[in-house]
């Protein structure tokens, strides 16, 4: 079946890469796993064989019959014809995995972040550039809004880089596997407030943190959490963004 460009489809066919991804996912018997965008079921078949409790989220009308046929005799597989961006998790925790269409990867990651209490771990294939941004450290040019938001709730690890020839059709960029493990202990911060602050902070990366946040944060508040007003937003740590958010929420109560 031909890939549909408007759905951002690139089907993985390299057996070596598939096996390496399954090793990172580590599916276990009775483990609740959600796979987003299973495609032709290249990775799905290995997860199914582990006897995990597997739910598939697929948007493409044409792939649903193929998946239904392929897993018709598999009692541990449920198929949902839906948009992953509409996915609402309940009765977790789940391990969420998948080869995400690049055009929805960022909004989907943020959607999963807001449902983090239902998630134990995520293993996704993304654009290499996006993985590098998520795993970036303060002071690096890759460090930005996505880094802060996801590192707030997950321990992020970049794994193998996957070349375009592993896919059909081959994408124009390298892909990479990322593993995001939910933190057992984390700084309790209202996510909407953190998201608003971080978005404002990184609005103009060349400006200082003081200039970017002058409408919402005072010099005194920056100093309380140890931020030099002359710092660039990419040099401020995740903890400092969390603490600044808590301070702002407290001061508005």
C-alpha positions in Angstrom: 0.0 0.0 0.0 1.4 3.4 -1.0 2.2 5.9 1.6 0.0 9.0 1.8 2.0 12.2 1.8 -0.8 14.3 3.5 -0.7 11.9 6.4 3.1 12.1 6.7 3.4 8.3 6.2 6.8 6.6 5.9 6.7 2.9 6.4 9.6 1.2 8.2 10.9 -1.9 6.4 14.4 -2.5 7.7 14.3 -5.6 9.9 17.4 -4.7 11.8 16.0 -1.3 12.8 12.7 -2.8 13.7 14.3 -5.3 16.0 16.4 -2.6 17.7 13.2 -0.5 18.3 11.4 -3.5 19.8 14.4 -4.0 22.2 14.0 -0.4 23.4 10.2 -0.8 23.8 10.7 -4.1 25.8 7.1 -5.2 25.6 6.0 -7.6 28.4 3.1 -10.0 28.9 -0.1 -8.1 30.0 1.6 -4.7 29.8 -0.8 -2.1 28.5 0.7 -0.6 25.4 -0.7 2.0 22.9 0.8 2.1 19.5 0.2 5.3 17.5 0.4 4.9 13.7 1.1 1.2 13.4 1.1 1.4 9.6 1.5 -2.1 8.1 2.2 -3.6 11.6 6.0 -3.9 11.2 6.6 -3.2 14.9 3.1 -4.2 16.0 3.6 -7.9 15.2 6.4 -8.1 17.7 4.5 -6.3 20.5 1.6 -8.6 19.9 3.8 -11.7 20.1 4.9 -10.5 23.6 1.3 -11.0 24.8 1.1 -7.3 25.8 -2.4 -5.7 26.0 -2.1 -3.7 22.8 -4.3 -0.9 21.4 -3.6 0.5 18.0 -4.5 4.1 17.0 -4.7 4.5 13.2 -6.2 7.4 11.2 -5.8 6.0 7.7 -9.1 4.4 6.4 -7.2 2.1 4.0 -4.9 0.6 6.7 -7.7 -0.4 9.1 -8.9 -3.5 7.0 -5.2 -4.5 6.6 -4.6 -4.4 10.3 -7.9 -6.1 11.1 -7.0 -8.9 8.8 -3.4 -9.2 10.1 -4.5 -9.3 13.8 -7.9 -11.0 13.4 -6.9 -14.0 15.6 -5.1 -11.9 18.2 -7.1 -11.5 21.3 -4.7 -9.0 22.8 -5.0 -6.4 20.0 -7.7 -3.7 19.8 -7.8 -1.4 16.8 -9.1 2.2 17.0 -9.8 4.2 13.9 -9.1 7.7 15.1 -6.9 10.8 15.2 -4.1 10.4 17.8 -4.5 14.1 18.7 -8.0 13.2 20.0 -6.7 10.4 22.2 -7.8 10.8 25.9 -6.1 8.3 28.2 -7.9 6.8 31.2 -7.2 3.9 33.5 -3.5 4.0 32.9 -0.6 3.8 33.2 0.2 3.0 29.6 3.4 2.6 27.6 2.8 4.7 24.4 4.9 4.0 21.3 4.9 4.7 17.6 6.4 6.1 14.5 4.8 9.6 14.7 4.0 11.6 11.6 6.4 14.5 11.7 3.7 17.0 11.0 1.9 16.2 14.3 4.8 15.2 16.5 5.0 18.4 18.6 1.3 18.9 19.3 1.0 15.1 20.1 3.9 15.2 22.5 2.3 18.2 24.3 -1.0 16.4 24.4 0.7 13.3 26.0 2.5 15.6 28.4 -0.8 16.9 29.7 -1.9 13.3 30.3 1.4 12.3 31.9 -0.2 10.8 35.0 -1.6 8.1 32.7 1.8 7.3 31.1 4.7 5.2 32.4 6.9 5.6 29.3 6.9 6.7 25.7 9.1 5.4 22.9 8.7 7.3 19.6 10.4 7.7 16.3 10.7 11.3 15.4 12.8 13.7 13.3 16.3 13.6 14.6 16.2 17.4 14.9 13.1 17.1 17.2 14.8 14.5 19.4 17.9 16.7 19.7 15.6 19.5 20.9 13.8 17.5 23.4 17.0 16.1 24.9 18.9 19.4 24.8 20.7 20.8 27.8 20.6 24.4 29.1 23.2 26.4 27.2 22.9 24.4 24.0 21.3 25.9 20.9 18.8 22.9 20.8 17.5 23.8 24.2 14.0 25.4 24.0 10.3 25.2 24.8 10.0 21.5 24.0 13.1 20.7 26.1 11.7 22.4 29.2 8.2 21.1 28.9 9.0 17.4 28.3 12.0 17.3 30.7 9.7 18.7 33.4 7.8 15.4 33.5 10.0 12.8 31.7 13.6 11.6 31.7 14.5 11.8 28.1 17.0 9.5 26.3 18.0 9.7 22.6 18.7 6.3 21.0 19.6 5.1 17.5 19.6 7.3 14.5 17.7 5.9 11.5 18.7 6.7 7.9 16.1 7.5 5.2 16.7 4.2 3.4 15.1 2.2 6.2 11.7 3.6 5.1 9.4 3.4 2.1 9.2 6.0 0.8 12.5 7.4 2.3 12.0 10.7 4.1 14.4 13.6 3.3 15.8 13.7 6.9 17.3 11.4 9.5 15.0 10.0 12.1 15.8 9.0 15.7 14.3 7.0 18.5 13.5 8.8 21.8 12.6 7.2 25.1 10.7 9.3 27.6 10.3 7.7 31.1 7.8 9.4 33.4 9.5 10.8 36.5 8.3 9.3 39.8 9.1 12.5 41.6 8.8 15.9 39.9 8.3 19.6 40.7 4.5 20.1 41.1 3.8 23.0 38.7 0.5 23.9 37.0 1.2 22.9 33.4 -0.8 25.6 31.6 1.1 28.3 33.6 4.5 26.6 32.8 3.6 26.3 29.2 2.6 30.0 29.0 5.7 31.2 30.7 8.1 29.1 28.6 6.4 30.0 25.4 6.8 33.7 26.2 10.4 33.2 27.3 11.5 31.6 24.0 9.4 33.9 21.8 12.6 35.8 20.7 15.6 33.7 21.5 18.2 36.5 20.8 16.7 38.7 23.5 17.5 38.4 27.2 15.2 36.6 29.5 14.3 39.9 31.1 13.2 41.5 27.8 11.1 38.5 26.8 9.4 38.3 30.2 9.2 42.0 31.2 5.4 42.0 30.8 4.9 39.1 33.2 7.9 38.8 35.5 9.7 41.4 37.7 13.4 41.8 38.2 12.9 40.7 41.8 11.2 37.5 40.8 14.0 36.6 38.4 16.5 37.1 41.1 14.6 35.0 43.7 15.0 31.9 41.5 18.6 32.7 40.7 18.2 34.0 37.1 20.4 36.8 35.9 18.1 39.2 33.9 20.8 39.3 31.2 20.7 35.6 30.6 19.4 34.2 27.3 16.3 32.0 27.6 18.2 28.8 26.5 20.6 29.2 29.5 17.9 29.0 32.1 17.4 25.6 33.7 14.2 23.5 33.8 14.2 23.9 37.6 14.4 27.7 37.3 11.5 27.8 34.9 9.5 25.6 37.2 10.3 27.7 40.3 9.6 30.9 38.4 6.2 29.5 37.4 5.4 28.5 41.0 6.4 32.0 42.1 4.1 33.7 39.5 1.2 31.4 40.4 1.7 32.1 44.1 1.9 35.9 43.6 -1.4 35.9 41.6 -3.4 33.9 44.1 
